[in-house]
């Protein structure tokens, strides 16, 4: 077994309202940063796992994202896996 590290990004679907992102976008002009718009806020997750190889590790990370880490109705995810 090898140890792998996964980096996962979970973001709201592009066509859904992102209230946190909208609030941050609205605050940017007040901070003197009017050129920053379209802010979207999500989650970044890192984890370690044991697996036979990279393909098996990717399958386990994908399963974790689908079952727990992302709400697929409202969110999308992407990840990368590397040996730790």
PDB file of N, CA, C and O in Angstrom:
ATOM      1  N   UNK A   1       0.832  -1.189   0.000  1.00  0.00           N
ATOM      2  CA  UNK A   1       0.000   0.000   0.000  1.00  0.00           C
ATOM      3  C   UNK A   1       0.879   1.257   0.000  1.00  0.00           C
ATOM      4  O   UNK A   1       1.937   1.302   0.627  1.00  0.00           O
ATOM      5  N   UNK A   2       0.415   2.245  -0.706  1.00  0.00           N
ATOM      6  CA  UNK A   2       1.102   3.532  -0.770  1.00  0.00           C
ATOM      7  C   UNK A   2       0.216   4.589  -0.118  1.00  0.00           C
ATOM      8  O   UNK A   2      -1.002   4.433  -0.028  1.00  0.00           O
ATOM      9  N   UNK A   3       0.849   5.658   0.332  1.00  0.00           N
ATOM     10  CA  UNK A   3       0.107   6.780   0.891  1.00  0.00           C
ATOM     11  C   UNK A   3      -0.013   7.866  -0.170  1.00  0.00           C
ATOM     12  O   UNK A   3       0.962   8.211  -0.838  1.00  0.00           O
ATOM     13  N   UNK A   4      -1.222   8.398  -0.314  1.00  0.00           N
ATOM     14  CA  UNK A   4      -1.498   9.451  -1.281  1.00  0.00           C
ATOM     15  C   UNK A   4      -2.092  10.657  -0.567  1.00  0.00           C
ATOM     16  O   UNK A   4      -2.699  10.533   0.497  1.00  0.00           O
ATOM     17  N   UNK A   5      -1.904  11.818  -1.169  1.00  0.00           N
ATOM     18  CA  UNK A   5      -2.514  13.050  -0.686  1.00  0.00           C
ATOM     19  C   UNK A   5      -3.439  13.559  -1.784  1.00  0.00           C
ATOM     20  O   UNK A   5      -3.052  13.645  -2.949  1.00  0.00           O
ATOM     21  N   UNK A   6      -4.660  13.895  -1.398  1.00  0.00           N
ATOM     22  CA  UNK A   6      -5.627  14.434  -2.352  1.00  0.00           C
ATOM     23  C   UNK A   6      -5.926  15.883  -2.009  1.00  0.00           C
ATOM     24  O   UNK A   6      -6.042  16.242  -0.837  1.00  0.00           O
ATOM     25  N   UNK A   7      -6.048  16.704  -3.026  1.00  0.00           N
ATOM     26  CA  UNK A   7      -6.493  18.092  -2.903  1.00  0.00           C
ATOM     27  C   UNK A   7      -7.798  18.210  -3.677  1.00  0.00           C
ATOM     28  O   UNK A   7      -7.845  17.943  -4.878  1.00  0.00           O
ATOM     29  N   UNK A   8      -8.847  18.608  -2.987  1.00  0.00           N
ATOM     30  CA  UNK A   8     -10.196  18.622  -3.554  1.00  0.00           C
ATOM     31  C   UNK A   8     -10.756  20.035  -3.494  1.00  0.00           C
ATOM     32  O   UNK A   8     -10.660  20.700  -2.462  1.00  0.00           O
ATOM     33  N   UNK A   9     -11.338  20.493  -4.592  1.00  0.00           N
ATOM     34  CA  UNK A   9     -12.033  21.776  -4.634  1.00  0.00           C
ATOM     35  C   UNK A   9     -13.503  21.508  -4.903  1.00  0.00           C
ATOM     36  O   UNK A   9     -13.855  20.806  -5.852  1.00  0.00           O
ATOM     37  N   UNK A  10     -14.362  22.074  -4.058  1.00  0.00           N
ATOM     38  CA  UNK A  10     -15.806  21.945  -4.196  1.00  0.00           C
ATOM     39  C   UNK A  10     -16.357  23.353  -4.381  1.00  0.00           C
ATOM     40  O   UNK A  10     -16.123  24.235  -3.555  1.00  0.00           O
ATOM     41  N   UNK A  11     -17.092  23.553  -5.473  1.00  0.00           N
ATOM     42  CA  UNK A  11     -17.627  24.878  -5.797  1.00  0.00           C
ATOM     43  C   UNK A  11     -19.102  24.776  -6.150  1.00  0.00           C
ATOM     44  O   UNK A  11     -19.556  23.736  -6.625  1.00  0.00           O
ATOM     45  N   UNK A  12     -19.863  25.863  -5.918  1.00  0.00           N
ATOM     46  CA  UNK A  12     -21.258  25.851  -6.351  1.00  0.00           C
ATOM     47  C   UNK A  12     -21.319  25.766  -7.881  1.00  0.00           C
ATOM     48  O   UNK A  12     -20.442  26.280  -8.576  1.00  0.00           O
ATOM     49  N   UNK A  13     -22.364  25.114  -8.392  1.00  0.00           N
ATOM     50  CA  UNK A  13     -22.564  25.098  -9.850  1.00  0.00           C
ATOM     51  C   UNK A  13     -22.644  26.538 -10.355  1.00  0.00           C
ATOM     52  O   UNK A  13     -23.148  27.423  -9.663  1.00  0.00           O
ATOM     53  N   UNK A  14     -22.145  26.758 -11.558  1.00  0.00           N
ATOM     54  CA  UNK A  14     -22.090  28.104 -12.126  1.00  0.00           C
ATOM     55  C   UNK A  14     -23.457  28.765 -12.231  1.00  0.00           C
ATOM     56  O   UNK A  14     -23.561  29.986 -12.114  1.00  0.00           O
ATOM     57  N   UNK A  15     -24.501  27.982 -12.450  1.00  0.00           N
ATOM     58  CA  UNK A  15     -25.834  28.560 -12.655  1.00  0.00           C
ATOM     59  C   UNK A  15     -26.605  28.777 -11.357  1.00  0.00           C
ATOM     60  O   UNK A  15     -27.757  29.211 -11.394  1.00  0.00           O
ATOM     61  N   UNK A  16     -25.987  28.481 -10.203  1.00  0.00           N
ATOM     62  CA  UNK A  16     -26.649  28.674  -8.916  1.00  0.00           C
ATOM     63  C   UNK A  16     -26.144  29.930  -8.223  1.00  0.00           C
ATOM     64  O   UNK A  16     -24.983  30.313  -8.366  1.00  0.00           O
ATOM     65  N   UNK A  17     -27.038  30.564  -7.469  1.00  0.00           N
ATOM     66  CA  UNK A  17     -26.675  31.727  -6.681  1.00  0.00           C
ATOM     67  C   UNK A  17     -25.662  31.328  -5.611  1.00  0.00           C
ATOM     68  O   UNK A  17     -25.788  30.275  -4.986  1.00  0.00           O
ATOM     69  N   UNK A  18     -24.671  32.168  -5.410  1.00  0.00           N
ATOM     70  CA  UNK A  18     -23.665  31.966  -4.371  1.00  0.00           C
ATOM     71  C   UNK A  18     -23.747  33.174  -3.434  1.00  0.00           C
ATOM     72  O   UNK A  18     -23.067  34.173  -3.669  1.00  0.00           O
ATOM     73  N   UNK A  19     -24.569  33.103  -2.371  1.00  0.00           N
ATOM     74  CA  UNK A  19     -24.757  34.270  -1.504  1.00  0.00           C
ATOM     75  C   UNK A  19     -23.472  34.800  -0.881  1.00  0.00           C
ATOM     76  O   UNK A  19     -23.290  36.013  -0.780  1.00  0.00           O
ATOM     77  N   UNK A  20     -22.573  33.901  -0.459  1.00  0.00           N
ATOM     78  CA  UNK A  20     -21.301  34.362   0.110  1.00  0.00           C
ATOM     79  C   UNK A  20     -20.476  35.097  -0.933  1.00  0.00           C
ATOM     80  O   UNK A  20     -19.931  36.167  -0.664  1.00  0.00           O
ATOM     81  N   UNK A  21     -20.387  34.525  -2.115  1.00  0.00           N
ATOM     82  CA  UNK A  21     -19.633  35.163  -3.187  1.00  0.00           C
ATOM     83  C   UNK A  21     -20.215  36.508  -3.564  1.00  0.00           C
ATOM     84  O   UNK A  21     -19.483  37.465  -3.817  1.00  0.00           O
ATOM     85  N   UNK A  22     -21.550  36.578  -3.602  1.00  0.00           N
ATOM     86  CA  UNK A  22     -22.214  37.840  -3.945  1.00  0.00           C
ATOM     87  C   UNK A  22     -21.918  38.899  -2.885  1.00  0.00           C
ATOM     88  O   UNK A  22     -21.663  40.054  -3.224  1.00  0.00           O
ATOM     89  N   UNK A  23     -21.947  38.519  -1.606  1.00  0.00           N
ATOM     90  CA  UNK A  23     -21.647  39.468  -0.529  1.00  0.00           C
ATOM     91  C   UNK A  23     -20.209  39.974  -0.631  1.00  0.00           C
ATOM     92  O   UNK A  23     -19.952  41.165  -0.458  1.00  0.00           O
ATOM     93  N   UNK A  24     -19.277  39.070  -0.911  1.00  0.00           N
ATOM     94  CA  UNK A  24     -17.875  39.469  -1.037  1.00  0.00           C
ATOM     95  C   UNK A  24     -17.694  40.371  -2.257  1.00  0.00           C
ATOM     96  O   UNK A  24     -16.987  41.376  -2.183  1.00  0.00           O
ATOM     97  N   UNK A  25     -18.321  40.024  -3.368  1.00  0.00           N
ATOM     98  CA  UNK A  25     -18.242  40.870  -4.570  1.00  0.00           C
ATOM     99  C   UNK A  25     -18.767  42.266  -4.278  1.00  0.00           C
ATOM    100  O   UNK A  25     -18.186  43.265  -4.704  1.00  0.00           O
ATOM    101  N   UNK A  26     -19.885  42.323  -3.538  1.00  0.00           N
ATOM    102  CA  UNK A  26     -20.481  43.621  -3.212  1.00  0.00           C
ATOM    103  C   UNK A  26     -19.614  44.460  -2.303  1.00  0.00           C
ATOM    104  O   UNK A  26     -19.703  45.687  -2.330  1.00  0.00           O
ATOM    105  N   UNK A  27     -18.775  43.827  -1.493  1.00  0.00           N
ATOM    106  CA  UNK A  27     -17.910  44.559  -0.566  1.00  0.00           C
ATOM    107  C   UNK A  27     -16.638  45.067  -1.228  1.00  0.00           C
ATOM    108  O   UNK A  27     -15.999  45.977  -0.700  1.00  0.00           O
ATOM    109  N   UNK A  28     -16.261  44.515  -2.349  1.00  0.00           N
ATOM    110  CA  UNK A  28     -14.990  44.888  -2.970  1.00  0.00           C
ATOM    111  C   UNK A  28     -14.878  46.382  -3.290  1.00  0.00           C
ATOM    112  O   UNK A  28     -13.830  46.965  -3.014  1.00  0.00           O
ATOM    113  N   UNK A  29     -15.900  47.033  -3.857  1.00  0.00           N
ATOM    114  CA  UNK A  29     -15.763  48.472  -4.109  1.00  0.00           C
ATOM    115  C   UNK A  29     -15.527  49.279  -2.830  1.00  0.00           C
ATOM    116  O   UNK A  29     -14.794  50.267  -2.842  1.00  0.00           O
ATOM    117  N   UNK A  30     -16.148  48.857  -1.733  1.00  0.00           N
ATOM    118  CA  UNK A  30     -15.963  49.562  -0.457  1.00  0.00           C
ATOM    119  C   UNK A  30     -14.537  49.402   0.071  1.00  0.00           C
ATOM    120  O   UNK A  30     -14.080  50.204   0.885  1.00  0.00           O
ATOM    121  N   UNK A  31     -13.838  48.369  -0.393  1.00  0.00           N
ATOM    122  CA  UNK A  31     -12.455  48.135   0.027  1.00  0.00           C
ATOM    123  C   UNK A  31     -11.451  48.737  -0.945  1.00  0.00           C
ATOM    124  O   UNK A  31     -10.244  48.531  -0.814  1.00  0.00           O
ATOM    125  N   UNK A  32     -11.961  49.484  -1.923  1.00  0.00           N
ATOM    126  CA  UNK A  32     -11.078  50.089  -2.912  1.00  0.00           C
ATOM    127  C   UNK A  32     -10.641  49.116  -3.994  1.00  0.00           C
ATOM    128  O   UNK A  32      -9.616  49.317  -4.645  1.00  0.00           O
ATOM    129  N   UNK A  33     -11.432  48.046  -4.184  1.00  0.00           N
ATOM    130  CA  UNK A  33     -11.099  47.022  -5.180  1.00  0.00           C
ATOM    131  C   UNK A  33     -12.265  46.803  -6.146  1.00  0.00           C
ATOM    132  O   UNK A  33     -12.754  45.681  -6.279  1.00  0.00           O
ATOM    133  N   UNK A  34     -12.712  47.860  -6.819  1.00  0.00           N
ATOM    134  CA  UNK A  34     -13.889  47.714  -7.696  1.00  0.00           C
ATOM    135  C   UNK A  34     -13.653  46.823  -8.912  1.00  0.00           C
ATOM    136  O   UNK A  34     -14.609  46.373  -9.543  1.00  0.00           O
ATOM    137  N   UNK A  35     -12.402  46.567  -9.240  1.00  0.00           N
ATOM    138  CA  UNK A  35     -12.095  45.735 -10.408  1.00  0.00           C
ATOM    139  C   UNK A  35     -12.295  44.251 -10.123  1.00  0.00           C
ATOM    140  O   UNK A  35     -12.257  43.442 -11.051  1.00  0.00           O
ATOM    141  N   UNK A  36     -12.507  43.872  -8.859  1.00  0.00           N
ATOM    142  CA  UNK A  36     -12.741  42.467  -8.511  1.00  0.00           C
ATOM    143  C   UNK A  36     -14.250  42.216  -8.483  1.00  0.00           C
ATOM    144  O   UNK A  36     -14.981  42.823  -7.702  1.00  0.00           O
ATOM    145  N   UNK A  37     -14.697  41.308  -9.354  1.00  0.00           N
ATOM    146  CA  UNK A  37     -16.122  40.976  -9.450  1.00  0.00           C
ATOM    147  C   UNK A  37     -16.270  39.472  -9.632  1.00  0.00           C
ATOM    148  O   UNK A  37     -15.282  38.762  -9.818  1.00  0.00           O
ATOM    149  N   UNK A  38     -17.487  38.998  -9.577  1.00  0.00           N
ATOM    150  CA  UNK A  38     -17.772  37.596  -9.881  1.00  0.00           C
ATOM    151  C   UNK A  38     -17.145  36.618  -8.905  1.00  0.00           C
ATOM    152  O   UNK A  38     -16.730  35.532  -9.308  1.00  0.00           O
ATOM    153  N   UNK A  39     -17.067  36.976  -7.634  1.00  0.00           N
ATOM    154  CA  UNK A  39     -16.458  36.099  -6.633  1.00  0.00           C
ATOM    155  C   UNK A  39     -17.369  34.889  -6.400  1.00  0.00           C
ATOM    156  O   UNK A  39     -18.583  35.038  -6.257  1.00  0.00           O
ATOM    157  N   UNK A  40     -16.782  33.707  -6.364  1.00  0.00           N
ATOM    158  CA  UNK A  40     -17.479  32.459  -6.026  1.00  0.00           C
ATOM    159  C   UNK A  40     -16.716  31.837  -4.866  1.00  0.00           C
ATOM    160  O   UNK A  40     -15.487  31.770  -4.895  1.00  0.00           O
ATOM    161  N   UNK A  41     -17.428  31.387  -3.859  1.00  0.00           N
ATOM    162  CA  UNK A  41     -16.781  30.825  -2.677  1.00  0.00           C
ATOM    163  C   UNK A  41     -17.155  29.362  -2.544  1.00  0.00           C
ATOM    164  O   UNK A  41     -18.326  28.993  -2.636  1.00  0.00           O
ATOM    165  N   UNK A  42     -16.144  28.537  -2.327  1.00  0.00           N
ATOM    166  CA  UNK A  42     -16.347  27.107  -2.176  1.00  0.00           C
ATOM    167  C   UNK A  42     -15.506  26.565  -1.036  1.00  0.00           C
ATOM    168  O   UNK A  42     -15.194  27.277  -0.081  1.00  0.00           O
ATOM    169  N   UNK A  43     -15.144  25.298  -1.150  1.00  0.00           N
ATOM    170  CA  UNK A  43     -14.357  24.624  -0.110  1.00  0.00           C
ATOM    171  C   UNK A  43     -13.119  24.005  -0.747  1.00  0.00           C
ATOM    172  O   UNK A  43     -13.148  23.545  -1.888  1.00  0.00           O
ATOM    173  N   UNK A  44     -12.035  24.007   0.020  1.00  0.00           N
ATOM    174  CA  UNK A  44     -10.835  23.282  -0.380  1.00  0.00           C
ATOM    175  C   UNK A  44     -10.574  22.252   0.708  1.00  0.00           C
ATOM    176  O   UNK A  44     -10.494  22.599   1.886  1.00  0.00           O
ATOM    177  N   UNK A  45     -10.441  21.002   0.326  1.00  0.00           N
ATOM    178  CA  UNK A  45     -10.283  19.897   1.265  1.00  0.00           C
ATOM    179  C   UNK A  45      -9.002  19.154   0.905  1.00  0.00           C
ATOM    180  O   UNK A  45      -8.745  18.895  -0.271  1.00  0.00           O
ATOM    181  N   UNK A  46      -8.203  18.814   1.899  1.00  0.00           N
ATOM    182  CA  UNK A  46      -7.062  17.935   1.679  1.00  0.00           C
ATOM    183  C   UNK A  46      -7.240  16.710   2.565  1.00  0.00           C
ATOM    184  O   UNK A  46      -7.782  16.792   3.667  1.00  0.00           O
ATOM    185  N   UNK A  47      -6.777  15.582   2.064  1.00  0.00           N
ATOM    186  CA  UNK A  47      -6.853  14.356   2.851  1.00  0.00           C
ATOM    187  C   UNK A  47      -5.752  13.415   2.429  1.00  0.00           C
ATOM    188  O   UNK A  47      -5.179  13.551   1.348  1.00  0.00           O
ATOM    189  N   UNK A  48      -5.463  12.464   3.284  1.00  0.00           N
ATOM    190  CA  UNK A  48      -4.491  11.404   2.995  1.00  0.00           C
ATOM    191  C   UNK A  48      -5.235  10.083   2.972  1.00  0.00           C
ATOM    192  O   UNK A  48      -6.218   9.897   3.690  1.00  0.00           O
ATOM    193  N   UNK A  49      -4.759   9.170   2.143  1.00  0.00           N
ATOM    194  CA  UNK A  49      -5.366   7.847   2.075  1.00  0.00           C
ATOM    195  C   UNK A  49      -4.348   6.819   1.647  1.00  0.00           C
ATOM    196  O   UNK A  49      -3.331   7.146   1.034  1.00  0.00           O
ATOM    197  N   UNK A  50      -4.627   5.582   1.974  1.00  0.00           N
ATOM    198  CA  UNK A  50      -3.806   4.443   1.587  1.00  0.00           C
ATOM    199  C   UNK A  50      -4.499   3.737   0.426  1.00  0.00           C
ATOM    200  O   UNK A  50      -5.709   3.514   0.459  1.00  0.00           O
ATOM    201  N   UNK A  51      -3.732   3.391  -0.590  1.00  0.00           N
ATOM    202  CA  UNK A  51      -4.279   2.674  -1.743  1.00  0.00           C
ATOM    203  C   UNK A  51      -3.159   1.913  -2.445  1.00  0.00           C
ATOM    204  O   UNK A  51      -1.977   2.200  -2.260  1.00  0.00           O
ATOM    205  N   UNK A  52      -3.559   0.947  -3.247  1.00  0.00           N
ATOM    206  CA  UNK A  52      -2.587   0.140  -3.993  1.00  0.00           C
ATOM    207  C   UNK A  52      -1.816   0.976  -5.013  1.00  0.00           C
ATOM    208  O   UNK A  52      -0.605   0.817  -5.167  1.00  0.00           O
ATOM    209  N   UNK A  53      -2.530   1.873  -5.712  1.00  0.00           N
ATOM    210  CA  UNK A  53      -1.908   2.704  -6.745  1.00  0.00           C
ATOM    211  C   UNK A  53      -2.724   3.980  -6.927  1.00  0.00           C
ATOM    212  O   UNK A  53      -3.761   4.163  -6.290  1.00  0.00           O
ATOM    213  N   UNK A  54      -2.245   4.857  -7.803  1.00  0.00           N
ATOM    214  CA  UNK A  54      -2.907   6.149  -8.019  1.00  0.00           C
ATOM    215  C   UNK A  54      -4.338   5.973  -8.522  1.00  0.00           C
ATOM    216  O   UNK A  54      -5.235   6.694  -8.088  1.00  0.00           O
ATOM    217  N   UNK A  55      -4.558   5.037  -9.418  1.00  0.00           N
ATOM    218  CA  UNK A  55      -5.899   4.830  -9.961  1.00  0.00           C
ATOM    219  C   UNK A  55      -6.883   4.440  -8.856  1.00  0.00           C
ATOM    220  O   UNK A  55      -8.008   4.938  -8.828  1.00  0.00           O
ATOM    221  N   UNK A  56      -6.474   3.568  -7.961  1.00  0.00           N
ATOM    222  CA  UNK A  56      -7.336   3.162  -6.842  1.00  0.00           C
ATOM    223  C   UNK A  56      -7.566   4.338  -5.894  1.00  0.00           C
ATOM    224  O   UNK A  56      -8.669   4.517  -5.379  1.00  0.00           O
ATOM    225  N   UNK A  57      -6.525   5.136  -5.666  1.00  0.00           N
ATOM    226  CA  UNK A  57      -6.665   6.312  -4.803  1.00  0.00           C
ATOM    227  C   UNK A  57      -7.651   7.305  -5.405  1.00  0.00           C
ATOM    228  O   UNK A  57      -8.494   7.855  -4.696  1.00  0.00           O
ATOM    229  N   UNK A  58      -7.546   7.535  -6.711  1.00  0.00           N
ATOM    230  CA  UNK A  58      -8.474   8.450  -7.378  1.00  0.00           C
ATOM    231  C   UNK A  58      -9.912   7.948  -7.291  1.00  0.00           C
ATOM    232  O   UNK A  58     -10.839   8.737  -7.109  1.00  0.00           O
ATOM    233  N   UNK A  59     -10.094   6.656  -7.419  1.00  0.00           N
ATOM    234  CA  UNK A  59     -11.442   6.086  -7.320  1.00  0.00           C
ATOM    235  C   UNK A  59     -12.020   6.303  -5.924  1.00  0.00           C
ATOM    236  O   UNK A  59     -13.200   6.628  -5.788  1.00  0.00           O
ATOM    237  N   UNK A  60     -11.203   6.126  -4.887  1.00  0.00           N
ATOM    238  CA  UNK A  60     -11.670   6.331  -3.513  1.00  0.00           C
ATOM    239  C   UNK A  60     -11.989   7.798  -3.246  1.00  0.00           C
ATOM    240  O   UNK A  60     -12.986   8.102  -2.591  1.00  0.00           O
ATOM    241  N   UNK A  61     -11.157   8.707  -3.741  1.00  0.00           N
ATOM    242  CA  UNK A  61     -11.412  10.138  -3.553  1.00  0.00           C
ATOM    243  C   UNK A  61     -12.696  10.531  -4.278  1.00  0.00           C
ATOM    244  O   UNK A  61     -13.514  11.274  -3.736  1.00  0.00           O
ATOM    245  N   UNK A  62     -12.873  10.037  -5.492  1.00  0.00           N
ATOM    246  CA  UNK A  62     -14.093  10.336  -6.241  1.00  0.00           C
ATOM    247  C   UNK A  62     -15.322   9.830  -5.471  1.00  0.00           C
ATOM    248  O   UNK A  62     -16.333  10.527  -5.390  1.00  0.00           O
ATOM    249  N   UNK A  63     -15.234   8.645  -4.920  1.00  0.00           N
ATOM    250  CA  UNK A  63     -16.344   8.086  -4.144  1.00  0.00           C
ATOM    251  C   UNK A  63     -16.637   8.951  -2.916  1.00  0.00           C
ATOM    252  O   UNK A  63     -17.801   9.208  -2.608  1.00  0.00           O
ATOM    253  N   UNK A  64     -15.598   9.401  -2.216  1.00  0.00           N
ATOM    254  CA  UNK A  64     -15.784  10.252  -1.042  1.00  0.00           C
ATOM    255  C   UNK A  64     -16.456  11.572  -1.427  1.00  0.00           C
ATOM    256  O   UNK A  64     -17.314  12.077  -0.703  1.00  0.00           O
ATOM    257  N   UNK A  65     -16.060  12.118  -2.564  1.00  0.00           N
ATOM    258  CA  UNK A  65     -16.674  13.369  -3.029  1.00  0.00           C
ATOM    259  C   UNK A  65     -18.152  13.163  -3.345  1.00  0.00           C
ATOM    260  O   UNK A  65     -18.998  13.960  -2.941  1.00  0.00           O
ATOM    261  N   UNK A  66     -18.450  12.105  -4.058  1.00  0.00           N
ATOM    262  CA  UNK A  66     -19.835  11.841  -4.454  1.00  0.00           C
ATOM    263  C   UNK A  66     -20.728  11.519  -3.264  1.00  0.00           C
ATOM    264  O   UNK A  66     -21.891  11.922  -3.236  1.00  0.00           O
ATOM    265  N   UNK A  67     -20.194  10.792  -2.276  1.00  0.00           N
ATOM    266  CA  UNK A  67     -21.017  10.332  -1.152  1.00  0.00           C
ATOM    267  C   UNK A  67     -21.097  11.312   0.013  1.00  0.00           C
ATOM    268  O   UNK A  67     -22.079  11.307   0.755  1.00  0.00           O
ATOM    269  N   UNK A  68     -20.067  12.163   0.187  1.00  0.00           N
ATOM    270  CA  UNK A  68     -20.036  12.983   1.401  1.00  0.00           C
ATOM    271  C   UNK A  68     -19.555  14.418   1.201  1.00  0.00           C
ATOM    272  O   UNK A  68     -20.172  15.350   1.717  1.00  0.00           O
ATOM    273  N   UNK A  69     -18.481  14.607   0.472  1.00  0.00           N
ATOM    274  CA  UNK A  69     -17.804  15.906   0.462  1.00  0.00           C
ATOM    275  C   UNK A  69     -18.484  16.963  -0.397  1.00  0.00           C
ATOM    276  O   UNK A  69     -18.316  18.156  -0.146  1.00  0.00           O
ATOM    277  N   UNK A  70     -19.244  16.555  -1.397  1.00  0.00           N
ATOM    278  CA  UNK A  70     -19.927  17.506  -2.278  1.00  0.00           C
ATOM    279  C   UNK A  70     -21.406  17.153  -2.363  1.00  0.00           C
ATOM    280  O   UNK A  70     -21.776  15.981  -2.424  1.00  0.00           O
ATOM    281  N   UNK A  71     -22.237  18.173  -2.365  1.00  0.00           N
ATOM    282  CA  UNK A  71     -23.669  17.997  -2.605  1.00  0.00           C
ATOM    283  C   UNK A  71     -23.862  18.159  -4.116  1.00  0.00           C
ATOM    284  O   UNK A  71     -23.905  19.281  -4.620  1.00  0.00           O
ATOM    285  N   UNK A  72     -23.975  17.058  -4.824  1.00  0.00           N
ATOM    286  CA  UNK A  72     -23.969  17.095  -6.288  1.00  0.00           C
ATOM    287  C   UNK A  72     -25.146  17.848  -6.891  1.00  0.00           C
ATOM    288  O   UNK A  72     -25.098  18.215  -8.064  1.00  0.00           O
ATOM    289  N   UNK A  73     -26.186  18.083  -6.129  1.00  0.00           N
ATOM    290  CA  UNK A  73     -27.314  18.871  -6.636  1.00  0.00           C
ATOM    291  C   UNK A  73     -26.899  20.330  -6.781  1.00  0.00           C
ATOM    292  O   UNK A  73     -27.315  21.014  -7.716  1.00  0.00           O
ATOM    293  N   UNK A  74     -26.075  20.801  -5.846  1.00  0.00           N
ATOM    294  CA  UNK A  74     -25.709  22.221  -5.835  1.00  0.00           C
ATOM    295  C   UNK A  74     -24.235  22.497  -6.107  1.00  0.00           C
ATOM    296  O   UNK A  74     -23.854  23.642  -6.349  1.00  0.00           O
ATOM    297  N   UNK A  75     -23.402  21.455  -6.067  1.00  0.00           N
ATOM    298  CA  UNK A  75     -21.961  21.677  -6.159  1.00  0.00           C
ATOM    299  C   UNK A  75     -21.301  20.766  -7.184  1.00  0.00           C
ATOM    300  O   UNK A  75     -21.808  19.697  -7.523  1.00  0.00           O
ATOM    301  N   UNK A  76     -20.156  21.226  -7.661  1.00  0.00           N
ATOM    302  CA  UNK A  76     -19.296  20.413  -8.522  1.00  0.00           C
ATOM    303  C   UNK A  76     -17.963  20.273  -7.802  1.00  0.00           C
ATOM    304  O   UNK A  76     -17.664  21.041  -6.888  1.00  0.00           O
ATOM    305  N   UNK A  77     -17.170  19.302  -8.208  1.00  0.00           N
ATOM    306  CA  UNK A  77     -15.871  19.101  -7.558  1.00  0.00           C
ATOM    307  C   UNK A  77     -14.821  18.717  -8.568  1.00  0.00           C
ATOM    308  O   UNK A  77     -15.116  18.214  -9.653  1.00  0.00           O
ATOM    309  N   UNK A  78     -13.586  18.968  -8.180  1.00  0.00           N
ATOM    310  CA  UNK A  78     -12.424  18.520  -8.939  1.00  0.00           C
ATOM    311  C   UNK A  78     -11.355  18.165  -7.912  1.00  0.00           C
ATOM    312  O   UNK A  78     -11.360  18.674  -6.791  1.00  0.00           O
ATOM    313  N   UNK A  79     -10.436  17.285  -8.310  1.00  0.00           N
ATOM    314  CA  UNK A  79      -9.396  16.908  -7.361  1.00  0.00           C
ATOM    315  C   UNK A  79      -8.143  16.459  -8.089  1.00  0.00           C
ATOM    316  O   UNK A  79      -8.162  16.127  -9.274  1.00  0.00           O
ATOM    317  N   UNK A  80      -7.043  16.461  -7.325  1.00  0.00           N
ATOM    318  CA  UNK A  80      -5.800  15.887  -7.805  1.00  0.00           C
ATOM    319  C   UNK A  80      -5.279  14.981  -6.710  1.00  0.00           C
ATOM    320  O   UNK A  80      -5.516  15.216  -5.525  1.00  0.00           O
ATOM    321  N   UNK A  81      -4.560  13.934  -7.123  1.00  0.00           N
ATOM    322  CA  UNK A  81      -4.007  12.952  -6.189  1.00  0.00           C
ATOM    323  C   UNK A  81      -2.520  12.806  -6.500  1.00  0.00           C
ATOM    324  O   UNK A  81      -2.120  12.681  -7.658  1.00  0.00           O
ATOM    325  N   UNK A  82      -1.715  12.825  -5.443  1.00  0.00           N
ATOM    326  CA  UNK A  82      -0.269  12.622  -5.628  1.00  0.00           C
ATOM    327  C   UNK A  82       0.242  11.751  -4.493  1.00  0.00           C
ATOM    328  O   UNK A  82      -0.356  11.696  -3.419  1.00  0.00           O
ATOM    329  N   UNK A  83       1.347  11.075  -4.741  1.00  0.00           N
ATOM    330  CA  UNK A  83       1.949  10.265  -3.679  1.00  0.00           C
ATOM    331  C   UNK A  83       2.462  11.185  -2.580  1.00  0.00           C
ATOM    332  O   UNK A  83       3.060  12.227  -2.848  1.00  0.00           O
ATOM    333  N   UNK A  84       2.219  10.781  -1.345  1.00  0.00           N
ATOM    334  CA  UNK A  84       2.639  11.608  -0.200  1.00  0.00           C
ATOM    335  C   UNK A  84       4.067  11.249   0.201  1.00  0.00           C
ATOM    336  O   UNK A  84       4.608  11.829   1.142  1.00  0.00           O
TER     337      UNK A  84
END
